[in-house]
Amino acid sequence: MHNNNCRVCGFDYGSPPWGDDGQTPLWEYCPCCGTEFGYQDSTYAGIKRKRKEWIDGGKKWLIESEKPHDWSFDEQIKNIPETYK
């Protein structure tokens, strides 16, 4: 099973941001937290750093128009893949 969620914020990207093999990043940006898949989420330390920056910065969406009207940080963060929490 492929994981479609951002390693930093848990956003459901709709397709695996690290490719079908889980090893080949898309090099695209998460519309929620702004993480560049393959760069800021390539190490556990990078993931933790980016997550802290995003949260400390007010959890602002990179692409505000993609933010669901009923968005919940508490619900979305639960979707972070277990390995990257």
PyMOL CGO cylinders between C-alpha atoms (Angstrom):
from pymol import cmd
from pymol.cgo import CYLINDER

trace = [
    CYLINDER, 0.00, 0.00, 0.00, 1.31, 3.43, -0.94, 0.3, 1, 1, 1, 1, 1, 1,
    CYLINDER, 1.31, 3.43, -0.94, 1.16, 6.33, 1.43, 0.3, 1, 1, 1, 1, 1, 1,
    CYLINDER, 1.16, 6.33, 1.43, -0.26, 9.52, -0.06, 0.3, 1, 1, 1, 1, 1, 1,
    CYLINDER, -0.26, 9.52, -0.06, 0.36, 11.65, 3.00, 0.3, 1, 1, 1, 1, 1, 1,
    CYLINDER, 0.36, 11.65, 3.00, 2.95, 14.36, 3.53, 0.3, 1, 1, 1, 1, 1, 1,
    CYLINDER, 2.95, 14.36, 3.53, 5.61, 13.25, 6.00, 0.3, 1, 1, 1, 1, 1, 1,
    CYLINDER, 5.61, 13.25, 6.00, 5.60, 16.69, 7.62, 0.3, 1, 1, 1, 1, 1, 1,
    CYLINDER, 5.60, 16.69, 7.62, 1.93, 17.67, 8.00, 0.3, 1, 1, 1, 1, 1, 1,
    CYLINDER, 1.93, 17.67, 8.00, -0.11, 14.60, 7.07, 0.3, 1, 1, 1, 1, 1, 1,
    CYLINDER, -0.11, 14.60, 7.07, -1.87, 16.22, 4.10, 0.3, 1, 1, 1, 1, 1, 1,
    CYLINDER, -1.87, 16.22, 4.10, -3.37, 13.64, 1.72, 0.3, 1, 1, 1, 1, 1, 1,
    CYLINDER, -3.37, 13.64, 1.72, -1.57, 14.52, -1.50, 0.3, 1, 1, 1, 1, 1, 1,
    CYLINDER, -1.57, 14.52, -1.50, -3.70, 12.16, -3.59, 0.3, 1, 1, 1, 1, 1, 1,
    CYLINDER, -3.70, 12.16, -3.59, -0.71, 10.21, -4.85, 0.3, 1, 1, 1, 1, 1, 1,
    CYLINDER, -0.71, 10.21, -4.85, 2.47, 9.03, -3.16, 0.3, 1, 1, 1, 1, 1, 1,
    CYLINDER, 2.47, 9.03, -3.16, 4.74, 12.09, -2.75, 0.3, 1, 1, 1, 1, 1, 1,
    CYLINDER, 4.74, 12.09, -2.75, 7.66, 9.65, -2.64, 0.3, 1, 1, 1, 1, 1, 1,
    CYLINDER, 7.66, 9.65, -2.64, 6.52, 7.68, -5.70, 0.3, 1, 1, 1, 1, 1, 1,
    CYLINDER, 6.52, 7.68, -5.70, 5.06, 4.21, -5.97, 0.3, 1, 1, 1, 1, 1, 1,
    CYLINDER, 5.06, 4.21, -5.97, 8.30, 2.69, -4.71, 0.3, 1, 1, 1, 1, 1, 1,
    CYLINDER, 8.30, 2.69, -4.71, 8.49, 5.01, -1.68, 0.3, 1, 1, 1, 1, 1, 1,
    CYLINDER, 8.49, 5.01, -1.68, 12.02, 5.93, -2.79, 0.3, 1, 1, 1, 1, 1, 1,
    CYLINDER, 12.02, 5.93, -2.79, 11.52, 8.35, -5.67, 0.3, 1, 1, 1, 1, 1, 1,
    CYLINDER, 11.52, 8.35, -5.67, 10.29, 11.78, -4.54, 0.3, 1, 1, 1, 1, 1, 1,
    CYLINDER, 10.29, 11.78, -4.54, 8.14, 13.91, -6.81, 0.3, 1, 1, 1, 1, 1, 1,
    CYLINDER, 8.14, 13.91, -6.81, 10.08, 17.12, -6.08, 0.3, 1, 1, 1, 1, 1, 1,
    CYLINDER, 10.08, 17.12, -6.08, 6.76, 18.95, -5.83, 0.3, 1, 1, 1, 1, 1, 1,
    CYLINDER, 6.76, 18.95, -5.83, 5.48, 21.07, -2.96, 0.3, 1, 1, 1, 1, 1, 1,
    CYLINDER, 5.48, 21.07, -2.96, 2.87, 20.13, -0.37, 0.3, 1, 1, 1, 1, 1, 1,
    CYLINDER, 2.87, 20.13, -0.37, 0.04, 22.65, -0.82, 0.3, 1, 1, 1, 1, 1, 1,
    CYLINDER, 0.04, 22.65, -0.82, -0.47, 22.65, 2.94, 0.3, 1, 1, 1, 1, 1, 1,
    CYLINDER, -0.47, 22.65, 2.94, 2.90, 23.00, 4.70, 0.3, 1, 1, 1, 1, 1, 1,
    CYLINDER, 2.90, 23.00, 4.70, 5.04, 23.83, 1.66, 0.3, 1, 1, 1, 1, 1, 1,
    CYLINDER, 5.04, 23.83, 1.66, 7.43, 20.91, 2.07, 0.3, 1, 1, 1, 1, 1, 1,
    CYLINDER, 7.43, 20.91, 2.07, 9.33, 20.04, -1.09, 0.3, 1, 1, 1, 1, 1, 1,
    CYLINDER, 9.33, 20.04, -1.09, 9.02, 16.27, -1.38, 0.3, 1, 1, 1, 1, 1, 1,
    CYLINDER, 9.02, 16.27, -1.38, 12.52, 14.85, -1.61, 0.3, 1, 1, 1, 1, 1, 1,
    CYLINDER, 12.52, 14.85, -1.61, 14.28, 17.80, -0.05, 0.3, 1, 1, 1, 1, 1, 1,
    CYLINDER, 14.28, 17.80, -0.05, 12.90, 18.93, 3.31, 0.3, 1, 1, 1, 1, 1, 1,
    CYLINDER, 12.90, 18.93, 3.31, 11.42, 15.52, 4.08, 0.3, 1, 1, 1, 1, 1, 1,
    CYLINDER, 11.42, 15.52, 4.08, 14.37, 13.34, 3.12, 0.3, 1, 1, 1, 1, 1, 1,
    CYLINDER, 14.37, 13.34, 3.12, 15.62, 12.85, 6.69, 0.3, 1, 1, 1, 1, 1, 1,
    CYLINDER, 15.62, 12.85, 6.69, 13.90, 12.47, 10.03, 0.3, 1, 1, 1, 1, 1, 1,
    CYLINDER, 13.90, 12.47, 10.03, 15.72, 15.55, 11.35, 0.3, 1, 1, 1, 1, 1, 1,
    CYLINDER, 15.72, 15.55, 11.35, 14.60, 17.56, 8.30, 0.3, 1, 1, 1, 1, 1, 1,
    CYLINDER, 14.60, 17.56, 8.30, 11.01, 16.46, 8.78, 0.3, 1, 1, 1, 1, 1, 1,
    CYLINDER, 11.01, 16.46, 8.78, 11.00, 17.45, 12.45, 0.3, 1, 1, 1, 1, 1, 1,
    CYLINDER, 11.00, 17.45, 12.45, 12.64, 20.81, 11.63, 0.3, 1, 1, 1, 1, 1, 1,
    CYLINDER, 12.64, 20.81, 11.63, 10.17, 21.63, 8.83, 0.3, 1, 1, 1, 1, 1, 1,
    CYLINDER, 10.17, 21.63, 8.83, 7.18, 20.56, 10.96, 0.3, 1, 1, 1, 1, 1, 1,
    CYLINDER, 7.18, 20.56, 10.96, 8.32, 22.81, 13.83, 0.3, 1, 1, 1, 1, 1, 1,
    CYLINDER, 8.32, 22.81, 13.83, 8.86, 25.75, 11.46, 0.3, 1, 1, 1, 1, 1, 1,
    CYLINDER, 8.86, 25.75, 11.46, 5.42, 25.25, 9.92, 0.3, 1, 1, 1, 1, 1, 1,
    CYLINDER, 5.42, 25.25, 9.92, 3.66, 24.96, 13.30, 0.3, 1, 1, 1, 1, 1, 1,
    CYLINDER, 3.66, 24.96, 13.30, 5.61, 27.85, 14.85, 0.3, 1, 1, 1, 1, 1, 1,
    CYLINDER, 5.61, 27.85, 14.85, 4.77, 29.93, 11.78, 0.3, 1, 1, 1, 1, 1, 1,
    CYLINDER, 4.77, 29.93, 11.78, 1.04, 29.55, 12.37, 0.3, 1, 1, 1, 1, 1, 1,
    CYLINDER, 1.04, 29.55, 12.37, 0.35, 26.44, 10.26, 0.3, 1, 1, 1, 1, 1, 1,
    CYLINDER, 0.35, 26.44, 10.26, -0.15, 28.59, 7.17, 0.3, 1, 1, 1, 1, 1, 1,
    CYLINDER, -0.15, 28.59, 7.17, -1.08, 26.90, 3.91, 0.3, 1, 1, 1, 1, 1, 1,
    CYLINDER, -1.08, 26.90, 3.91, 1.24, 27.32, 0.94, 0.3, 1, 1, 1, 1, 1, 1,
    CYLINDER, 1.24, 27.32, 0.94, -1.79, 27.29, -1.39, 0.3, 1, 1, 1, 1, 1, 1,
    CYLINDER, -1.79, 27.29, -1.39, -4.63, 28.74, 0.66, 0.3, 1, 1, 1, 1, 1, 1,
    CYLINDER, -4.63, 28.74, 0.66, -7.21, 27.96, -2.07, 0.3, 1, 1, 1, 1, 1, 1,
    CYLINDER, -7.21, 27.96, -2.07, -6.63, 24.22, -1.49, 0.3, 1, 1, 1, 1, 1, 1,
    CYLINDER, -6.63, 24.22, -1.49, -7.40, 24.43, 2.23, 0.3, 1, 1, 1, 1, 1, 1,
    CYLINDER, -7.40, 24.43, 2.23, -10.69, 22.62, 2.97, 0.3, 1, 1, 1, 1, 1, 1,
    CYLINDER, -10.69, 22.62, 2.97, -13.31, 24.83, 4.64, 0.3, 1, 1, 1, 1, 1, 1,
    CYLINDER, -13.31, 24.83, 4.64, -13.53, 22.33, 7.50, 0.3, 1, 1, 1, 1, 1, 1,
    CYLINDER, -13.53, 22.33, 7.50, -9.77, 21.78, 7.82, 0.3, 1, 1, 1, 1, 1, 1,
    CYLINDER, -9.77, 21.78, 7.82, -8.55, 20.56, 11.18, 0.3, 1, 1, 1, 1, 1, 1,
    CYLINDER, -8.55, 20.56, 11.18, -4.88, 20.54, 12.09, 0.3, 1, 1, 1, 1, 1, 1,
    CYLINDER, -4.88, 20.54, 12.09, -5.56, 17.99, 14.84, 0.3, 1, 1, 1, 1, 1, 1,
    CYLINDER, -5.56, 17.99, 14.84, -7.20, 15.57, 12.41, 0.3, 1, 1, 1, 1, 1, 1,
    CYLINDER, -7.20, 15.57, 12.41, -4.70, 16.03, 9.59, 0.3, 1, 1, 1, 1, 1, 1,
    CYLINDER, -4.70, 16.03, 9.59, -1.63, 15.59, 11.79, 0.3, 1, 1, 1, 1, 1, 1,
    CYLINDER, -1.63, 15.59, 11.79, -2.92, 12.10, 12.67, 0.3, 1, 1, 1, 1, 1, 1,
    CYLINDER, -2.92, 12.10, 12.67, -2.25, 11.11, 9.03, 0.3, 1, 1, 1, 1, 1, 1,
    CYLINDER, -2.25, 11.11, 9.03, 1.51, 11.55, 9.25, 0.3, 1, 1, 1, 1, 1, 1,
    CYLINDER, 1.51, 11.55, 9.25, 3.02, 8.17, 8.43, 0.3, 1, 1, 1, 1, 1, 1,
    CYLINDER, 3.02, 8.17, 8.43, 3.96, 6.42, 11.67, 0.3, 1, 1, 1, 1, 1, 1,
    CYLINDER, 3.96, 6.42, 11.67, 7.65, 6.25, 10.73, 0.3, 1, 1, 1, 1, 1, 1,
    CYLINDER, 7.65, 6.25, 10.73, 7.86, 10.06, 10.56, 0.3, 1, 1, 1, 1, 1, 1,
    CYLINDER, 7.86, 10.06, 10.56, 5.95, 11.17, 13.67, 0.3, 1, 1, 1, 1, 1, 1,
]
cmd.load_cgo(trace, "trace")
